Amino acid sequence: MSKPVKVKFYPSAMTIAGSDSGGGAGIAADLRTFNAFGVFGTCAITAVTAQNPAAVRQICLMDAQTVTDQIDAVREKIPVKYVKTGMLGSARTVHAVAQAVKKYNFKLICDPVMISTSGSKLLADDAAAVMQTGLFPLAAWITPNIPEAEFLTGSKITSVNAMLDAATALQQKYQAAVWLKGGHLSGNAAVDVIVKDGKRFTLSSPLLDLRPLTTHGTGCTLSAALTAMLALEMPWKQAVCAAKAFVFGSLEQCVDLGPGIQAMYPATEDFIQLIKLAEAEK
């Protein structure tokens, strides 16, 4: 008689976001990241896109009820606690997600996905308004990039000190930890800022010399990595360093997909020693 198979428990997490047919961002990046950390990935798809690393050709938004049905179906059987959001697309979907967060008491990591790295607007005005009033106040973490933080605060951000001030304002307004990504700033390091419970931190890694399209999906991957680390019950300081190291490693060990196309991909090495978390000077 064969011995019983020992089944390993996997913590689960959910991504509520759009698909990326090119595989670099959105649902594809999130599930790939969850898997890399040993977290069982579930999803609710908010939009189907036709895209590659260079261009988005079509976006088909899901009906808000379809998004709700996906969340309910997952949660009926899988005890997901940690959820990240990406592209939500419409005000109705933002509202539906907020209702689900309250219904299931999810720990929410909200990547706003309002404005792209290139400055393109990704969320309608009415949806952005609902996100600010109905979703951000429910979040445990909010992870904007600099253009999004400028939109949310109405202030221009051109330095790390300005990033700290913007993140502080957002943390006080929404009572969520804020991870403001600094990829748009020039300098000799990639510096983000974190404001949590009124304390301010910088989080840095070395800069990499990369082809422009290689960074496609960094924001999705970062918030997914943070979600996975929290689902694994890692203390938050370790979680943010591990997430930052994962993104750095995925860029450092990017893969060639074809002529002129490189994509970030989970690294085979741990780069945590290159990540520096420090309390910011007052």
Phi, psi and chi 1 to 4 in degrees:
 res  aa     phi    psi   chi1   chi2   chi3   chi4
   1 MET       -  130.9 -177.7 -178.5  -67.0      -
   2 SER   -72.9  151.0   60.9      -      -      -
   3 LYS   -74.8  149.4  -66.4 -178.1  179.0  179.4
   4 PRO   -61.1  141.4  -18.5   28.7      -      -
   5 VAL   -77.0  127.3  176.1      -      -      -
   6 LYS   -79.9  119.4 -174.8  176.1 -179.6 -179.7
   7 VAL   -94.4  125.8  178.8      -      -      -
   8 LYS   -82.8  134.0 -179.5 -179.7  178.9 -178.9
   9 PHE   -75.1  130.7  172.2   76.5      -      -
  10 TYR  -115.0  126.1 -100.7   56.1      -      -
  11 PRO   -66.3  153.0   24.2  -32.1      -      -
  12 SER  -116.1  160.1   56.6      -      -      -
  13 ALA  -148.0  163.8      -      -      -      -
  14 MET  -129.0  141.4  179.4 -175.7  -72.3      -
  15 THR  -113.2  131.0  169.4      -      -      -
  16 ILE  -114.3  103.1  -54.2  173.6      -      -
  17 ALA  -165.1 -179.5      -      -      -      -
  18 GLY   -91.0  158.5      -      -      -      -
  19 SER   -79.1  159.1   72.6      -      -      -
  20 ASP  -131.1  106.0  176.1   -6.4      -      -
  21 SER   -62.5  -22.4   56.5      -      -      -
  22 GLY   -81.4   -8.4      -      -      -      -
  23 GLY    83.2   -0.6      -      -      -      -
  24 GLY   -89.5  -28.1      -      -      -      -
  25 ALA  -134.4 -169.3      -      -      -      -
  26 GLY    58.3 -145.8      -      -      -      -
  27 ILE   -53.6  -42.1  -67.5  -72.2      -      -
  28 ALA   -60.7  -47.5      -      -      -      -
  29 ALA   -65.5  -40.6      -      -      -      -
  30 ASP   -64.7  -48.5  -66.5  -17.8      -      -
  31 LEU   -67.0  -36.8  -65.8  179.7      -      -
  32 ARG   -61.5  -41.0 -176.7  164.7   56.0 -118.1
  33 THR   -69.1  -45.9  -59.6      -      -      -
  34 PHE   -53.7  -47.4  -70.4  168.0      -      -
  35 ASN   -62.0  -38.4 -178.0   68.8      -      -
  36 ALA   -61.9  -28.0      -      -      -      -
  37 PHE   -97.7    3.1  -75.4  113.7      -      -
  38 GLY    76.9   31.6      -      -      -      -
  39 VAL  -112.0  132.5  170.3      -      -      -
  40 PHE   -76.3  118.2 -172.5   83.6      -      -
  41 GLY   -91.2  131.0      -      -      -      -
  42 THR  -120.2  167.3   66.7      -      -      -
  43 CYS  -153.8  156.6   64.6      -      -      -
  44 ALA  -129.3  117.2      -      -      -      -
  45 ILE   -87.9  125.5  -62.7  175.8      -      -
  46 THR   -96.9  -20.9   60.5      -      -      -
  47 ALA  -159.0  147.1      -      -      -      -
  48 VAL  -109.1  124.6  174.1      -      -      -
  49 THR  -115.7  149.8   71.7      -      -      -
  50 ALA  -105.8  105.4      -      -      -      -
  51 GLN  -154.0  165.1   65.8  173.1  -69.0      -
  52 ASN  -135.3 -179.8   56.6   48.3      -      -
  53 PRO   -59.6  -18.7  -26.6   36.3      -      -
  54 ALA  -101.1  -20.1      -      -      -      -
  55 ALA  -159.1  146.0      -      -      -      -
  56 VAL  -104.0  119.3  177.8      -      -      -
  57 ARG   -97.8  -28.0  -64.2 -177.7  177.2  176.8
  58 GLN  -156.9  144.8 -174.6  179.2    3.8      -
  59 ILE  -129.7  125.5  -62.4  173.9      -      -
  60 CYS  -117.5  108.8  178.2      -      -      -
  61 LEU   -77.2  139.7  -63.5 -179.4      -      -
  62 MET   -78.2  149.5  -62.5  -68.1  101.5      -
  63 ASP   -64.9  143.3 -179.6   81.1      -      -
  64 ALA   -58.3  -36.3      -      -      -      -
  65 GLN   -65.8  -34.1 -174.5   60.0   50.9      -
  66 THR   -64.8  -38.1  -59.3      -      -      -
  67 VAL   -64.3  -46.5  175.8      -      -      -
  68 THR   -59.0  -43.6  -63.6      -      -      -
  69 ASP   -62.1  -38.4  -70.4  -13.8      -      -
  70 GLN   -63.4  -45.8  -67.6  175.0   81.2      -
  71 ILE   -61.9  -46.5  -62.1  169.2      -      -
  72 ASP   -62.1  -41.5  -72.4  -16.4      -      -
  73 ALA   -63.3  -42.5      -      -      -      -
  74 VAL   -64.6  -50.0  169.7      -      -      -
  75 ARG   -69.2  -20.1 -166.7   58.0 -180.0   77.7
  76 GLU   -60.6  -32.8 -178.3 -179.9  -22.7      -
  77 LYS  -120.6  -24.4  -68.3  -64.4 -175.6 -178.5
  78 ILE  -113.8  122.3  -56.3  174.0      -      -
  79 PRO   -79.4   60.3   30.8  -36.1      -      -
  80 VAL   -63.9  134.0  171.1      -      -      -
  81 LYS  -113.4  -38.1  -65.9 -179.0 -178.7  178.2
  82 TYR  -104.2  127.5  -73.5   88.4      -      -
  83 VAL  -131.3  137.3  170.4      -      -      -
  84 LYS  -116.6  145.8   66.8  145.2  -69.4 -171.4
  85 THR  -112.8  147.3   56.6      -      -      -
  86 GLY  -124.6 -124.0      -      -      -      -
  87 MET   -67.3  120.1  177.1 -175.3  177.8      -
  88 LEU  -106.3  -29.6  -62.8 -178.9      -      -
  89 GLY    89.3  -50.6      -      -      -      -
  90 SER  -136.5  160.5   70.9      -      -      -
  91 ALA   -62.6  -38.5      -      -      -      -
  92 ARG   -63.9  -38.9  -72.4 -173.2  176.8 -176.1
  93 THR   -69.8  -40.5  -66.3      -      -      -
  94 VAL   -57.7  -45.4  174.5      -      -      -
  95 HIS   -63.2  -42.4  177.1   72.1      -      -
  96 ALA   -62.4  -40.9      -      -      -      -
  97 VAL   -66.2  -42.2  171.1      -      -      -
  98 ALA   -59.4  -41.1      -      -      -      -
  99 GLN   -64.0  -38.8  -67.5  -58.8  107.9      -
 100 ALA   -67.7  -38.9      -      -      -      -
 101 VAL   -60.2  -43.0  170.6      -      -      -
 102 LYS   -69.9  -40.3  -70.8 -174.0  -78.2 -170.6
 103 LYS   -62.3  -43.1  177.6  179.1  179.7  179.5
 104 TYR  -104.1    1.9  -63.8  113.3      -      -
 105 ASN    54.6   43.8 -163.8   28.6      -      -
 106 PHE   -64.8  147.9  -72.1  138.8      -      -
 107 LYS   -87.3  112.5  -57.9  -64.8 -175.1 -177.0
 108 LEU  -102.9  128.5  175.4   63.9      -      -
 109 ILE  -109.6  112.6  -66.3   81.5      -      -
 110 CYS  -106.8  108.3 -175.3      -      -      -
 111 ASP   -90.9  110.8 -172.3    4.9      -      -
 112 PRO   -58.8  -36.0  -24.4   34.2      -      -
 113 VAL    45.1   56.0 -168.6      -      -      -
 114 MET   -99.5  -41.7  -69.2  177.1  166.0      -
 115 ILE  -135.9  129.7  -57.9  170.6      -      -
 116 SER   -73.5  167.9   71.0      -      -      -
 117 THR   -56.2  -34.2  -60.2      -      -      -
 118 SER   -81.7   -5.4   61.4      -      -      -
 119 GLY    99.6    2.6      -      -      -      -
 120 SER   -74.8  139.9  -60.9      -      -      -
 121 LYS   -78.2  127.9 -166.6  173.2 -179.6 -179.6
 122 LEU  -114.9   -2.0  -59.7  175.5      -      -
 123 LEU  -140.3  132.1 -165.0   64.3      -      -
 124 ALA   -63.3  154.6      -      -      -      -
 125 ASP   -57.4  -42.7  -70.6  -18.4      -      -
 126 ASP   -67.1  -35.4   61.4  -19.8      -      -
 127 ALA   -69.4  -38.9      -      -      -      -
 128 ALA   -62.2  -38.8      -      -      -      -
 129 ALA   -65.9  -43.7      -      -      -      -
 130 VAL   -65.6  -36.8  174.7      -      -      -
 131 MET   -60.9  -43.0 -176.4  173.4  -74.5      -
 132 GLN   -69.4  -38.7  -68.1  173.8   75.1      -
 133 THR   -89.3  -30.3   58.2      -      -      -
 134 GLY  -110.3  -23.1      -      -      -      -
 135 LEU  -109.1  -47.5 -165.2   60.3      -      -
 136 PHE   -53.9  -42.0  -74.4  171.6      -      -
 137 PRO   -64.9  -14.2  -24.6   36.1      -      -
 138 LEU   -93.9   -8.5  -57.5  176.1      -      -
 139 ALA   -80.4  147.4      -      -      -      -
 140 ALA   -84.9  -36.3      -      -      -      -
 141 TRP  -136.5  143.8  -73.9   81.8      -      -
 142 ILE  -125.6  133.4  -57.0  170.7      -      -
 143 THR  -125.4   67.5   61.8      -      -      -
 144 PRO   -77.1  157.9   31.6  -36.5      -      -
 145 ASN   -90.6 -179.7   58.5   28.2      -      -
 146 ILE   -64.6  -46.4  -75.0  178.8      -      -
 147 PRO   -57.9  -37.8  -27.0   36.4      -      -
 148 GLU   -67.5  -41.4  -71.2  161.4  -12.1      -
 149 ALA   -65.4  -36.4      -      -      -      -
 150 GLU   -63.6  -41.9  -70.5  178.3  -26.8      -
 151 PHE   -63.1  -43.4  171.7   80.3      -      -
 152 LEU   -72.4  -31.5  -67.5  168.3      -      -
 153 THR  -101.3  -18.7   62.8      -      -      -
 154 GLY    74.8   14.8      -      -      -      -
 155 SER  -119.4  144.3  -59.4      -      -      -
 156 LYS   -77.0  138.0 -169.3   68.7  176.8  173.6
 157 ILE  -119.3  111.8  -60.9  172.1      -      -
 158 THR  -128.3    8.0   58.2      -      -      -
 159 SER  -154.6  166.9   66.7      -      -      -
 160 VAL   -64.5  -38.3  172.4      -      -      -
 161 ASN   -62.2  -39.7  -75.8  -23.6      -      -
 162 ALA   -66.4  -36.2      -      -      -      -
 163 MET   -61.2  -44.7  -71.0  174.2   64.0      -
 164 LEU   -61.3  -42.0  -74.5  163.8      -      -
 165 ASP   -66.0  -41.3  -70.2  -17.8      -      -
 166 ALA   -65.9  -44.6      -      -      -      -
 167 ALA   -64.4  -36.9      -      -      -      -
 168 THR   -63.7  -44.0  -61.0      -      -      -
 169 ALA   -62.1  -41.7      -      -      -      -
 170 LEU   -69.4  -38.3  -66.4  173.4      -      -
 171 GLN   -64.5  -40.9 -166.9  -91.4  -35.9      -
 172 GLN   -68.6  -36.9  -68.6  173.1  -15.1      -
 173 LYS   -71.1  -42.5 -177.2  173.8 -177.6  178.7
 174 TYR  -106.1   -6.5  -62.3  111.8      -      -
 175 GLN    56.7   35.2  -63.8  -60.1  -61.4      -
 176 ALA  -122.5  152.7      -      -      -      -
 177 ALA   -66.0  140.2      -      -      -      -
 178 VAL  -120.3  125.1  175.0      -      -      -
 179 TRP  -112.2  103.3 -175.2  -20.7      -      -
 180 LEU   -96.0  117.1  176.2   47.0      -      -
 181 LYS   -83.1  131.9  -62.4  166.5  -71.4 -170.2
 182 GLY  -104.6   25.5      -      -      -      -
 183 GLY   -61.3  -19.3      -      -      -      -
 184 HIS   -82.7  -13.8  -68.8   76.3      -      -
 185 LEU   -85.4  146.6  -67.8 -175.4      -      -
 186 SER   -88.4  158.7   59.1      -      -      -
 187 GLY   157.2 -173.5      -      -      -      -
 188 ASN   -97.7    8.9   55.5    9.7      -      -
 189 ALA  -151.9  158.4      -      -      -      -
 190 ALA   -91.6  104.4      -      -      -      -
 191 VAL  -110.1  123.3 -178.0      -      -      -
 192 ASP  -106.6  167.7  -57.6  -24.3      -      -
 193 VAL  -128.8  149.0  -54.8      -      -      -
 194 ILE  -129.8  132.7  -67.3  172.0      -      -
 195 VAL  -123.3  119.4  179.9      -      -      -
 196 LYS  -139.5  128.4 -171.1  177.3 -170.7  -52.8
 197 ASP    53.7   36.5  -60.0  -34.7      -      -
 198 GLY    82.1   -4.5      -      -      -      -
 199 LYS   -99.2  142.2  -66.0 -174.5  177.6 -179.8
 200 ARG  -113.6  135.3  -65.9  150.7   48.4  111.8
 201 PHE  -136.8  152.8  -59.4   85.7      -      -
 202 THR  -108.1  147.4   57.8      -      -      -
 203 LEU  -134.2  116.5 -177.4   65.8      -      -
 204 SER  -130.3  154.6   62.1      -      -      -
 205 SER  -142.0  162.2   65.0      -      -      -
 206 PRO   -63.5  156.0  -21.2   33.3      -      -
 207 LEU   -81.7  147.0  -78.6  179.6      -      -
 208 LEU  -116.5  144.8  -67.5  168.9      -      -
 209 ASP   -91.9  103.7 -175.4   15.5      -      -
 210 LEU  -126.2  155.3  -59.5  164.7      -      -
 211 ARG   -66.3  145.4  -64.7  176.6 -176.8  174.3
 212 PRO   -52.9  -44.1  -26.5   34.5      -      -
 213 LEU   -73.4  -12.6  -63.3 -179.9      -      -
 214 THR   -63.5  -28.2  -50.1      -      -      -
 215 THR   -83.0    1.2   57.8      -      -      -
 216 HIS   -58.7  122.2  177.5   63.3      -      -
 217 GLY    97.1    4.7      -      -      -      -
 218 THR   -64.4  -41.2   49.2      -      -      -
 219 GLY   -64.6  -44.1      -      -      -      -
 220 CYS   -61.1  -46.1  -58.4      -      -      -
 221 THR   -63.5  -39.7  -58.3      -      -      -
 222 LEU   -63.6  -49.9 -175.9   72.3      -      -
 223 SER   -67.7  -33.4   55.4      -      -      -
 224 ALA   -67.4  -40.2      -      -      -      -
 225 ALA   -64.5  -41.3      -      -      -      -
 226 LEU   -62.0  -44.1  174.7   60.9      -      -
 227 THR   -60.0  -44.5  -56.0      -      -      -
 228 ALA   -61.8  -44.0      -      -      -      -
 229 MET   -63.2  -40.8  -67.3  -65.1   92.1      -
 230 LEU   -69.2  -36.3  -63.9  175.1      -      -
 231 ALA   -63.7  -28.2      -      -      -      -
 232 LEU   -83.4    4.7  -69.4  166.3      -      -
 233 GLU    63.9   34.3  -60.8 -174.7   -7.9      -
 234 MET   -80.0  137.7 -176.6  176.7  -72.3      -
 235 PRO   -56.1  147.1  -25.1   34.5      -      -
 236 TRP   -61.7  -36.5   77.8  -94.8      -      -
 237 LYS   -65.0  -40.8  -71.3 -176.1  179.2  179.8
 238 GLN   -67.3  -36.5  -68.8  176.5 -116.6      -
 239 ALA   -63.6  -44.8      -      -      -      -
 240 VAL   -69.4  -36.6  -62.6      -      -      -
 241 CYS   -66.4  -41.6  -69.9      -      -      -
 242 ALA   -65.2  -39.4      -      -      -      -
 243 ALA   -66.5  -43.7      -      -      -      -
 244 LYS   -63.4  -41.4 -179.6   85.3  166.7  175.0
 245 ALA   -65.0  -36.5      -      -      -      -
 246 PHE   -64.5  -43.3 -178.4   78.9      -      -
 247 VAL   -65.8  -44.4  172.0      -      -      -
 248 PHE   -58.1  -47.8  178.0   88.6      -      -
 249 GLY   -63.8  -37.1      -      -      -      -
 250 SER   -66.7  -27.5  -62.4      -      -      -
 251 LEU   -84.0  -41.8  -68.1  168.5      -      -
 252 GLU   -61.8  -38.1  168.0   67.2   23.1      -
 253 GLN  -110.8   44.0  -64.1 -171.1   -3.3      -
 254 CYS   -62.8  160.1   59.7      -      -      -
 255 VAL  -114.1  150.2  -67.2      -      -      -
 256 ASP   -85.7  125.1  -72.7  -44.7      -      -
 257 LEU  -103.3  -16.0  -60.1 -179.3      -      -
 258 GLY   168.8 -176.0      -      -      -      -
 259 PRO   -57.1  115.6  -24.5   34.6      -      -
 260 GLY    76.4    5.4      -      -      -      -
 261 ILE  -118.4  117.5  -64.9  -67.5      -      -
 262 GLN  -119.9  149.4  -67.1  178.4  -33.0      -
 263 ALA  -136.9  145.2      -      -      -      -
 264 MET   -66.8  148.2   58.0 -169.0  -52.0      -
 265 TYR  -156.2  144.2 -161.1   76.4      -      -
 266 PRO   -49.1  128.7  -30.1   37.0      -      -
 267 ALA   -76.6  158.6      -      -      -      -
 268 THR   -94.4   -3.5   57.1      -      -      -
 269 GLU  -120.9  160.5  -61.7  176.0   38.0      -
 270 ASP  -101.9  124.1 -172.8   -4.1      -      -
 271 PHE  -107.6   23.0  -68.5   88.8      -      -
 272 ILE   -60.2  -28.0 -166.7   72.0      -      -
 273 GLN   -67.7  -15.8   73.2  -80.6    1.7      -
 274 LEU   -91.9   -2.9  -60.6  179.1      -      -
 275 ILE   -96.8  130.5  -51.5  -57.0      -      -
 276 LYS  -120.6  116.9  -52.8  -62.4 -180.0 -174.1
 277 LEU  -107.1  125.0  177.6   68.4      -      -
 278 ALA  -141.0  142.8      -      -      -      -
 279 GLU   -70.5  131.6 -167.7  161.8   -8.0      -
 280 ALA   -73.9  146.8      -      -      -      -
 281 GLU   -68.9  143.4  -63.2 -179.1    2.6      -
 282 LYS   -83.8      -  -65.3 -176.8  178.7  179.2
